[in-house]
Amino acid sequence: MRNRDRLMGIGQAITMPLFFASNALYPVDVMPQWLRWLSAVNPLSYEVNALRGLLIGTPTNAVLDIAVLVVAAIIGVAVASSLLRRLVR
């Protein structure tokens, strides 16, 4: 993006649905079935689980949480790198 405002808007358009579809605000048990599935594939849910485990000691599968976050980071860097090449040309 060559415009900061456009970049911020796109960032919010991506971040807000991920935030509301994670388990950060509500427990997964009270979510509808389609939102439970979305929460299960949302990397932010795994980040929230890992942070809750570290900060307040809730039981968590730390290996799974970290593995999902590493894979999401690798995919994000790969996508950003390919988009950056297209922008620089």
C-alpha positions as CSV (number, residue, x, y, z in Angstrom):
1,M,0.0,0.0,0.0
2,R,1.3,3.4,-0.8
3,N,-1.2,5.1,1.5
4,R,-1.0,4.7,5.2
5,D,-4.8,5.1,5.7
6,R,-5.6,2.4,3.2
7,L,-3.1,0.1,4.9
8,M,-4.7,0.7,8.3
9,G,-8.2,0.1,6.9
10,I,-7.2,-3.2,5.4
11,G,-5.4,-4.2,8.6
12,Q,-8.6,-3.6,10.6
13,A,-10.7,-5.4,8.0
14,I,-8.6,-8.5,8.6
15,T,-8.0,-8.2,12.3
16,M,-11.5,-7.5,13.6
17,P,-13.2,-10.6,12.1
18,L,-10.3,-12.7,13.4
19,F,-10.7,-11.2,16.9
20,F,-14.4,-11.7,17.1
21,A,-14.1,-15.2,15.7
22,S,-11.6,-16.3,18.3
23,N,-12.1,-17.4,21.9
24,A,-10.8,-14.1,23.3
25,L,-14.2,-12.7,24.2
26,Y,-16.5,-15.6,24.7
27,P,-15.9,-19.3,25.6
28,V,-16.1,-21.7,22.6
29,D,-18.9,-23.7,24.4
30,V,-21.5,-20.9,24.0
31,M,-20.7,-20.2,20.3
32,P,-22.8,-21.6,17.4
33,Q,-21.4,-24.6,15.6
34,W,-20.2,-22.6,12.6
35,L,-18.4,-20.1,14.8
36,R,-16.8,-23.0,16.8
37,W,-15.3,-24.3,13.5
38,L,-14.1,-20.9,12.6
39,S,-12.5,-20.5,16.0
40,A,-10.7,-23.8,15.6
41,V,-9.0,-22.7,12.4
42,N,-8.3,-19.2,13.7
43,P,-4.7,-18.7,14.8
44,L,-5.7,-16.0,17.2
45,S,-7.5,-18.6,19.3
46,Y,-4.3,-20.5,19.7
47,E,-2.5,-17.3,20.7
48,V,-5.1,-16.6,23.3
49,N,-4.9,-20.1,24.7
50,A,-1.1,-19.8,25.0
51,L,-1.3,-16.5,26.7
52,R,-3.9,-17.6,29.1
53,G,-1.8,-20.6,30.0
54,L,1.3,-18.5,30.6
55,L,-0.4,-15.6,32.5
56,I,-3.1,-17.3,34.6
57,G,-2.2,-21.0,34.4
58,T,-5.2,-22.4,32.5
59,P,-4.5,-25.9,31.1
60,T,-3.5,-25.7,27.5
61,N,-1.7,-27.7,24.8
62,A,1.4,-25.5,24.5
63,V,3.0,-27.6,21.8
64,L,-0.1,-27.3,19.5
65,D,-0.5,-23.6,20.2
66,I,3.1,-22.8,19.4
67,A,3.0,-25.1,16.3
68,V,-0.1,-23.4,14.9
69,L,1.4,-19.9,15.5
70,V,4.7,-20.8,13.8
71,V,2.9,-22.2,10.8
72,A,0.6,-19.1,10.6
73,A,3.7,-16.9,10.8
74,I,5.5,-18.8,8.1
75,I,2.4,-18.6,5.8
76,G,2.0,-14.8,6.6
77,V,5.7,-14.1,5.8
78,A,5.4,-16.0,2.6
79,V,2.3,-14.2,1.5
80,A,3.7,-10.8,2.5
81,S,6.9,-11.5,0.6
82,S,5.1,-12.4,-2.6
83,L,2.9,-9.4,-2.3
84,L,5.9,-7.1,-1.7
85,R,7.6,-8.3,-4.8
86,R,4.5,-7.4,-6.8
87,L,4.3,-3.9,-5.2
88,V,8.0,-3.1,-5.8
89,R,8.0,-3.9,-9.5
